[in-house]
Each structure stands twice: as C-alpha cells, then as structure tokens.
C-alpha cells in the first residue's frame, strides 16, 4: 500500500511538472520581429561630414546693375534665358551719347584728313628745301633763298607732327565717348542663365548708393559650375585637403548621390553658435550642368579620407556604442550580444576587423523595445 501511494505521488508530481512546463511554454512571449542584415564584403570609406547643412552656390554669379542711372530702352532678355559672354542684357536710353560718339568720330575723320594734308605739304616743302640746297651749292640761288626753303620745310614738318597729334587726340575722344556709351549698356560677363530681372521697359533705374545694398537689375548665374559651401567641425578639419573626393547629397534629390571634390579649405576657424567652432570647405560638383541643380539648394558633403576595398562590413546603424552588435541565431531563435573590433566607418557602413563572420545576421532595429541579449527573435 505505501509503495502504491509513493508511485501515485510520483506520477502526480511528474504530471504537475509537465503541466507547469506546458503552461510556461504556452504563456511565453511571442518572438520579437527584428530587421537584420547579413555581414558581407564590400568597400568602406572613412569620411567626415559637415556639421550643418551646406548651400549650393554657383562658381560664377553676377548681380549686375548699370553704373549710371537712366531709363530702360532695351531689355532683350527674360528670366531663364541662356546668354553668352558679351551679350547685351539691358540698355538705357543713350541717344545723346550716341550722337556725341558720332560727332567725335566725324571730328576724328576730319583731323585725320587735315593731318594727311599737312604732311603732304611738309613733304613738298622738304623736296623744295633739298632742291634749293643743291642749287646753293652750285651758286645758282642765293643763301637767303636756300635758308628760307629749309626753314619752310622744317615748319611744315612741325605742322605735320601737330596735325597727327590732333588726330590722335580725336581718336582718344572717340574712345571716351565709346566708354560713356558702354556705361549705359549692361553685358553678360560670362555665359550663364538669367536668374532674375528687376526692371521693365521704360522704368528708371539708379545705381546703388555707396554702402546701401539694393536688388540687382539683372542676376546671371553660370550653372555649369556649382559647388557646396559647408562647415565641418574643427576636429575633422586637419584631415581635409583640397583635391580629396567627396560624396554630395541634396534634400531635393533624395536617395541620389553626386560626385565631387574638395576645391578649397578655409585657412581660418569660424566661431559659431553654442561655442561650436567650424572650418568652411567648398566641394565642387562634377558634371553639374547635366544634373539639373540650382543654386540655393541645401546639401551635405562627405569628404572621403580613405577607402578600404573588399572588407567585411555591416551597416553602421547596427553598431552599438562603436564596439558591439546583436547577432540573430536563426537556429535557436535568440539574440546574442557580440563584441566586435571595427576599422574605418561612415554613416552607411562600418568595417569589421574581428568578432563577426561573413553571413552572420546583425540586428538593424537596435532601438526597438525588447531587443536585448538572450531575447527570442525572428527575422522580419
């Protein structure tokens, strides 16, 4: 009887244990769904990036206004027009200056004619003087006659020189009149696109007073050459050099990268808000004309300091505090924290020198609630 009772208790105890295990298994939390990526091989670049958004600027941009005031008589361009260097953008009323130029040109022609007349007369007088000198040597004319002929020749030669100088003065006056006329004509200093026009036919424009900025009459932009002006942290600045490659992203073109290169690093440190100190850099965009970019866009610049090819890498978002990742063991369905030794990195990829094998799954959603060492998880 006691043996039977003992066996019964043992069976009941085993049943209780099985039931408890079953209840525990049935009540366990559902596996956590996590986003993962496999550690693989590829290129990783060491980069530094700007601390605040940069701005797209044109290598050549001119905000133009006539140097003199006047009424707009010609406006042969409009917004969006492509122009070449030297094209007329705007012309003020200048009929008086054109008349003055025509007058000076006619005066120059008359002065040139008078100079030719004086010089021909001088040549004739010189020939007469030479003839009189020969006759005096043969005692066929008096010394007085010969001297008078020589003096006349010298006077005519001086008149020729004076007339030529007068003609040169006339040419200079033409140049002055031409320069005054050009001050009423606005020409494109380089090939580009008209970005803005502030003025209409018949309106009067006046030059800006000294020290008082006013809107430009014509704004012309060369969109074939664009660059990004952006600040980088003073700690990163010593590693940046002109000529280094750069990857450029713009909010206006999400998911797209533009290639470029650093063309300038400012030789001074800027003081900014909140005690942050930065250095301004300029990165030029390659093939900007074919990219449909506009000055004024916000942009970010990643300067490429070093590139490692065919290395083991993981997405940077999977790396925690720079030295660990969560690895999903699909066979066991659990997450394991793993220490790694990293190499170069950027915002996209981090090189793994030790601690991971190619193909292992690292968790990307590290900030998700429940992600911890030993947590049950499945791939999303």
C-alpha positions in Angstrom: 0.0 0.0 0.0 2.7 2.6 0.8 4.6 1.7 -2.4 1.4 2.3 -4.4 0.9 5.6 -2.7 4.5 6.6 -3.5 4.2 5.7 -7.1 0.9 7.7 -7.3 2.6 10.7 -5.8 5.5 10.4 -8.2 3.2 10.3 -11.2 1.2 13.3 -9.9 4.4 15.2 -9.4 5.6 14.4 -12.9 2.2 15.4 -14.3 2.4 18.7 -12.4 5.8 19.4 -13.7 4.8 18.7 -17.3 1.7 20.8 -16.9 3.7 23.7 -15.4 6.2 23.4 -18.3 3.3 23.3 -20.8 1.8 26.4 -19.2 5.1 28.2 -19.2 5.7 27.3 -22.9 2.2 28.4 -23.9 2.4 31.6 -22.0 5.9 32.6 -23.2 6.0 35.9 -25.2 5.9 35.8 -29.0 9.3 36.1 -30.6 10.3 39.7 -31.4 10.4 40.6 -35.0 13.7 42.4 -35.9 15.2 43.8 -39.1 18.5 42.2 -39.9 21.3 42.4 -42.5 24.0 39.9 -43.3 27.6 40.8 -42.7 29.2 40.9 -46.2 32.2 42.1 -48.1 32.5 45.4 -49.9 34.1 48.8 -49.9 34.1 51.1 -46.8 35.2 54.7 -46.9 36.4 56.7 -44.0 34.6 60.1 -44.2 34.0 63.3 -42.4 30.8 65.3 -43.0 29.5 68.8 -42.4 28.1 69.8 -39.1 25.3 71.9 -40.5 23.6 71.9 -43.9 25.6 73.5 -46.7 24.4 75.5 -49.6 24.7 75.1 -53.4 26.4 78.1 -54.9 27.5 78.9 -58.5 31.2 79.3 -59.3 30.2 82.4 -61.3 27.3 84.5 -60.3 26.9 88.2 -61.0 24.3 90.6 -59.6 24.5 93.4 -62.1 23.3 97.0 -62.3 24.2 99.8 -64.7 26.9 102.1 -63.2 24.7 105.1 -64.2 21.1 105.9 -63.8 18.6 106.2 -66.7 15.5 104.9 -68.4 15.5 101.3 -69.7 15.3 101.5 -73.5 16.1 97.8 -74.4 15.6 94.6 -72.4 16.4 91.8 -74.9 16.4 89.0 -72.2 14.0 87.5 -69.8 14.2 85.1 -66.8 15.5 81.7 -67.7 17.3 82.8 -71.0 20.7 81.4 -71.7 23.2 84.0 -72.7 26.8 84.1 -73.8 29.6 86.3 -72.6 29.2 89.8 -74.1 25.5 89.5 -74.9 23.5 92.7 -74.2 21.3 92.2 -71.2 19.9 95.8 -70.8 20.4 99.2 -72.4 19.5 102.6 -71.0 18.3 105.5 -73.2 21.5 106.9 -74.7 20.7 108.7 -77.9 22.6 111.8 -76.7 25.7 109.7 -76.1 25.4 108.0 -79.4 25.1 111.4 -81.1 28.2 112.6 -79.1 30.1 109.5 -80.3 29.1 110.1 -83.9 30.3 113.7 -83.6 33.6 112.6 -82.2 34.0 110.0 -84.9 33.5 112.7 -87.6 35.9 115.0 -85.9 38.5 112.2 -85.8 38.0 111.7 -89.6 38.4 115.4 -90.2 41.5 115.6 -88.1 43.0 112.6 -89.9 42.3 114.4 -93.2 44.0 117.6 -92.0 46.9 115.6 -90.8 47.3 114.0 -94.3 47.1 117.4 -95.9 49.7 118.9 -93.6 52.1 116.0 -94.1 51.8 116.2 -97.9 52.6 119.9 -97.7 55.5 119.1 -95.5 56.8 116.5 -98.0 56.6 119.1 -100.8 58.4 121.7 -98.7 61.1 119.2 -97.8 61.6 118.5 -101.5 61.9 122.2 -102.3 64.4 122.7 -99.5 66.6 119.8 -100.8 66.4 121.3 -104.3 67.4 124.8 -103.0 70.3 123.4 -101.1 71.7 121.7 -104.2 71.2 124.9 -106.2 73.0 126.9 -103.5 75.9 124.5 -103.8 76.1 125.3 -107.5 75.8 129.0 -106.7 72.5 129.2 -108.7 70.4 130.6 -105.8 71.3 132.9 -103.0 72.0 131.8 -99.5 68.9 133.7 -98.3 66.6 131.8 -100.7 68.1 128.4 -99.7 67.7 129.2 -96.0 64.1 130.3 -96.4 63.3 127.0 -98.2 64.9 125.0 -95.4 63.0 126.9 -92.7 59.7 126.5 -94.6 60.3 122.7 -94.8 61.0 122.5 -91.0 57.9 124.5 -90.2 55.8 122.3 -92.5 57.2 119.1 -90.8 56.3 120.5 -87.4 52.8 121.2 -88.7 52.5 117.6 -89.9 53.5 116.4 -86.4 51.0 118.7 -84.8 48.2 117.6 -87.1 49.0 113.9 -86.4 48.8 114.5 -82.7 45.5 116.3 -83.1 44.2 113.2 -85.0 45.4 111.1 -82.0 43.5 113.4 -79.6 40.4 112.9 -81.8 40.8 109.1 -81.5 41.1 109.4 -77.7 37.9 111.5 -77.6 36.2 108.8 -79.6 37.3 106.2 -77.0 36.0 108.4 -74.2 32.6 108.8 -75.9 32.5 105.0 -76.6 33.3 104.3 -72.9 30.5 106.7 -71.8 28.1 104.9 -74.1 29.1 101.5 -72.8 28.3 102.6 -69.3 24.6 102.6 -70.4 24.8 99.0 -71.7 24.8 96.0 -69.5 26.6 93.0 -71.0 26.9 89.4 -69.7 30.4 89.0 -68.1 30.2 85.2 -68.7 28.0 82.6 -70.2 25.1 81.7 -68.0 21.3 81.8 -67.3 19.3 84.8 -66.3 18.0 84.2 -62.8 16.3 87.5 -62.0 15.4 90.8 -63.7 14.3 93.8 -61.6 13.0 96.3 -64.1 10.8 96.8 -67.1 11.0 98.8 -70.4 10.5 102.5 -69.7 11.4 102.2 -66.0 14.1 104.3 -64.5 17.0 102.6 -62.7 19.5 104.3 -60.4 22.9 103.0 -59.2 23.1 101.8 -55.5 24.4 104.4 -53.1 27.7 103.5 -51.5 27.2 101.1 -48.7 23.5 100.6 -49.4 22.7 97.2 -51.0 19.8 97.2 -53.5 18.3 94.4 -55.6 20.3 93.8 -58.8 18.8 94.9 -62.1 19.9 91.6 -63.7 21.1 88.4 -61.9 23.1 86.0 -64.0 24.2 82.5 -62.9 26.6 80.1 -64.5 25.0 76.7 -63.7 27.8 74.7 -65.5 29.9 75.0 -62.4 28.4 74.5 -58.9 29.9 74.0 -55.5 28.8 73.3 -51.9 29.9 75.7 -49.2 29.6 73.8 -45.8 31.1 73.9 -42.3 32.9 70.9 -40.8 34.0 70.5 -37.2 37.4 71.9 -36.3 38.3 68.4 -35.0 37.9 66.9 -38.5 39.4 69.9 -40.4 43.1 68.8 -40.3 42.3 65.7 -42.3 40.6 67.5 -45.1 42.7 68.7 -48.1 41.9 70.3 -51.5 41.5 67.6 -54.2 40.0 64.9 -52.0 37.0 63.1 -53.3 33.5 63.9 -51.9 30.0 62.5 -52.0 27.3 65.1 -52.0 23.6 64.6 -51.1 20.8 67.1 -51.6 17.4 67.1 -49.9 15.9 68.0 -53.3 17.1 64.7 -54.7 16.5 62.0 -52.0 18.3 58.7 -52.5 20.8 60.2 -55.0 24.5 60.9 -54.6 26.6 63.4 -56.6 30.3 63.1 -57.0 32.6 66.0 -56.4 35.9 67.1 -54.9 37.1 69.5 -52.3 38.3 72.6 -54.0 39.0 74.8 -51.0 39.5 74.6 -47.3 39.3 77.9 -45.5 42.5 79.0 -43.8 40.8 80.1 -40.6 38.4 78.8 -38.0 34.9 80.2 -37.6 33.2 80.9 -34.3 29.6 79.7 -34.4 26.7 79.4 -32.0 26.9 77.4 -28.8 30.7 77.6 -28.8 31.0 75.2 -31.8 34.0 76.0 -34.0 34.0 75.0 -37.6 36.0 75.4 -40.8 34.4 76.3 -44.1 35.0 74.0 -47.0 34.0 74.1 -50.7 33.2 71.0 -52.7 32.7 71.3 -56.4 30.1 69.1 -58.1 31.2 67.2 -61.1 29.1 67.5 -64.3 26.8 69.9 -62.6 25.3 71.1 -65.9 23.8 67.7 -66.6 22.4 67.3 -63.1 19.6 69.9 -63.2 20.8 71.5 -59.9 20.0 75.1 -58.8 22.0 77.5 -56.6 20.4 77.8 -53.2 19.6 74.1 -52.6 20.6 72.7 -49.2 23.3 70.0 -49.4 25.5 67.7 -47.3 29.1 66.8 -48.1 31.0 63.7 -47.1 34.7 64.1 -47.7 36.3 60.7 -48.4 39.5 60.4 -46.4 40.3 56.7 -47.0 38.7 53.8 -48.9 39.1 50.1 -48.0 38.1 47.6 -50.7 36.6 44.1 -50.2 36.5 44.2 -46.4 33.9 42.6 -44.1 31.3 45.2 -43.3 28.0 45.8 -41.6 25.5 48.7 -41.7 26.6 51.3 -39.3 23.1 51.5 -37.8 23.7 48.0 -36.4 26.8 49.0 -34.4 26.1 49.9 -30.7 28.4 52.4 -29.0 31.0 51.6 -31.6 32.0 48.2 -30.4 29.1 45.7 -30.3 26.2 44.3 -32.3 23.3 42.0 -31.8 23.5 38.8 -33.8 20.4 36.7 -34.6 20.9 33.0 -34.3 18.1 31.7 -36.6 18.6 28.1 -35.4 18.0 29.0 -31.8 15.8 32.0 -32.5 17.6 34.2 -29.9 19.6 37.4 -30.0 23.2 37.4 -28.8 25.3 40.5 -28.0 28.7 40.3 -29.7 31.7 42.5 -29.2 33.5 43.5 -32.5 36.6 45.3 -33.4 35.9 47.9 -36.1 38.0 49.6 -38.7 37.1 52.6 -40.8 33.4 53.6 -40.9 31.0 56.1 -42.3 27.3 56.8 -41.8 26.4 53.9 -44.1 28.9 51.0 -43.4 31.4 50.0 -40.7 34.4 47.7 -41.4 34.6 44.7 -39.0 38.1 43.6 -38.2 37.2 40.9 -35.7 34.2 39.4 -33.9 31.9 38.5 -36.8 31.9 36.1 -39.7 30.7 36.7 -43.2 27.0 35.8 -43.5 26.0 36.3 -39.8 22.9 38.3 -39.3 23.2 41.6 -37.4 20.2 43.4 -36.0 19.4 46.8 -37.6 16.5 47.7 -35.3 18.6 48.0 -32.2 16.3 50.7 -30.7 13.2 48.5 -30.8 11.7 47.7 -27.4 12.7 44.2 -26.2 15.9 43.9 -28.1 18.4 42.5 -25.6 20.9 39.7 -25.2 19.0 36.4 -25.0 15.7 37.7 -26.3 13.7 35.4 -28.6 13.5 36.9 -32.0 12.7 36.2 -35.7 13.6 37.9 -38.9 11.0 40.3 -40.1 
